[in-house]
């Protein structure tokens, strides 16, 4: 459910994040008119931060401005989803290959702990908690690369990846398959072999991309 309660600071960014997640998750259905005045009342702000947030979404392609009709929510197309996963595969496999050379023992331990918790939640059939940790696993590897520009781009794609991935994660067997693939990625990281890490991540993301296509 969309939370319209804001803190006093960073209102434009909070409105942007809230609407963005709503559009991507389809809580705000495709074609919904984003009325500035109504949204401003819901958020308890003036029209200005709402207008700025909508402009940011327009620049991102998540809003379509139609003359005499207004600003309409625009859900990503199937082509958009595939493009995002292709980009994710390129960036994440690169980050992983660099991480193989820079990752610390502490970060390896963190990944192992994540894997243990995921295994527990899968055993308990608690797929919601497992899914949260699933994404944390990937994020930990990005950050281990120390490639700040790549990390920033992946952070910007994060909400897309989370929403698209969640749509398939709860299908029968998907969570377990992802967990096995994560084990291979972790083994490759422990070996310190950049090419092995790169391949294991590409294989993993490519499968997810095929799931999106289907």
N, C-alpha and C positions, 0 to 999 in steps of 0.2 A: 504494500500500500504506500502511496506517495505521501511523504512527510512534508507539510508546508510550513513547519515551524523553523524559523531561522535565528541564528545568533545575530548580534548587532553589527558584526563586521563581516567583510567578504560576501555581502549579500548577492552581488551580481554572480560571483563564482558559484555560490550555493544554489541559486536559482538555475543557473546553467547546468550544473551537475545533476540536479533533481529532474529537470525536464529531459536532459540527455538520457539518463537511465530509464526514465518513463517511456520515452520513444523507442529506445532499443529493446526494452523488455515487453513492449506492446501494451503496457499499462496505459499509455497514451496512444490510442490506435492511429494507424496511418490515415491521414486526411483530417484529423481533428483540428479545428480552428483554435489557434492559441491567441485568445483575446487578452490583450495587455491589461485592460482595466480589471477584468475578472480575475486574472492571475495575480495582479497586484493586491487585490483584496484578500485572496487566499493566503498569499505570503505575508501580508501585513506591511507592504512597502509602497513606495510611490511607483508610478509607471516607468520611471527612468531605468532602474536596474533590470526590470523585466524586459524592457525594450532592448537593452544592451545584451542581455542573455540570449534573446531570440536572434539578435544579429550574429552572435557568435555561433549559434546553431545553424543559421543560414549559411555562414561561411564554411561550416563543416559538412553541409549537404543534408542536414537532418530537419531542415525547415524549407518549405517552398513558399515564396511570396507571390501571391496571385492578385493582380489588380482587381479592385472592387469586391474582393472576397476576403483577403487577409492573409495571415501567416498560417500555413498548414503543416502539421507534423508529417514528416516524410521518413517512413521506415526504410532501412537499408534493403536494397534488392538482393537477389541471389548472387548476382555478379559482384556486388559490393562485398558480400560475405566471403566469397572465394578470393577476391583480391586482397582482403585483409588477412586471410589465412596464408596466402602466398607470401605477403610481406612479413608476416609473423615468422614463417619458416626460415626466410632468408636472414632476418635480424637475430632471431633466437638461436639458430644454429651457429651463426658467427659469434654471438656473445658466449655461447657454450664452449666453442673451441678456444676462445681466449680465457674463459674461466678455468679450463682444464690446466692452464699454466699458472694461474694466479690464485686459485681457490685455497683457502686456509683449512687447517685441521678442524678449527672451530666451525667453519661453514659446512664441512663434510659431516660433522657431528649433528649439526642443525638439520641437514637434509635427511640423515638417518632417523632422527627423532620424528620428523614429519612423516616419514614412511611408516614408522612403527604405529603412529597415531592413526594414519589412514587405514592401516591393516586392521586395527582395533575397530574403527568405525564401520569398515566394510563387513567385518564379522558380525557386528551388531545391526547391520542393515541400516545404519544411520548415514545415508548418502549425502544428506545436506551438509553435515560437518566434514565428511570426507571430501566433498567438492571444494569447500573453502580451503582446505589444506592442499588440495590438488593444485590450486593456483599459486599458493604460497611457495610450493616446491619450485615452480618455474621462476617466480619472482626472485627467489634466493639465488638461483643460478645467474640470472641477468646481473644482479648486483655484484656477484662474485667476479664478473668480468672486468669491473672498474672502468667500463667504457661508458662514460657519462652521457654522451650524445645518443648512443644506442639505447641506453636505459631510459632516457627521456622520451624517445619515440615510442618504445614499448609501453611505457607508463601511459602515454596518450592513447594507445590502442587497448589498454587494459580493460576498460569497461566494455568495449566491443567483444573482446576475447571471452571475458567472463560470461556475458549474456549468451553469446553464440554457443559456447562450450556447455553451459548449463542446460541448454535446450536438448542436448544429446546425452549428457552425463547420466541422467536418470533412466535411460533406456536399458533394458535387461542386458547385463554382461558388460556394458560400456565402462563402468567404473573399475571393474576388475581388470579389463584389458589395459586401461590407462595405467593402473598400478604396476602391472608387469612391465610395461614400457618404461615407466619411471625407474624401476629397478635396473634396467639395462643402462639408462642414462647415468644413474648414480655409479654403477660399476665402471663405466667408461671414465667418469670424472675421477674416481679413485685411482684408476690406472694412469691418469695424467696424459692420456693420448688425445690430442686435439681432434684428429680425424675421426676417431672412434666416437667421441662425444658429438661431433658435428653430424655424423651419419645417424646416430641413435635419435637425435632430436629431429632431424629431417624425416626419418621414418615415422616418428610419433606424430608430428604435426601434419604430415602428408595423409596419414590415416584419418585424422580429425577433419582435414579438408574434404576428403572423400565422403565422410559422414555428413558434412554440411551439404555437399552436392546432392546427396541422396535424400 
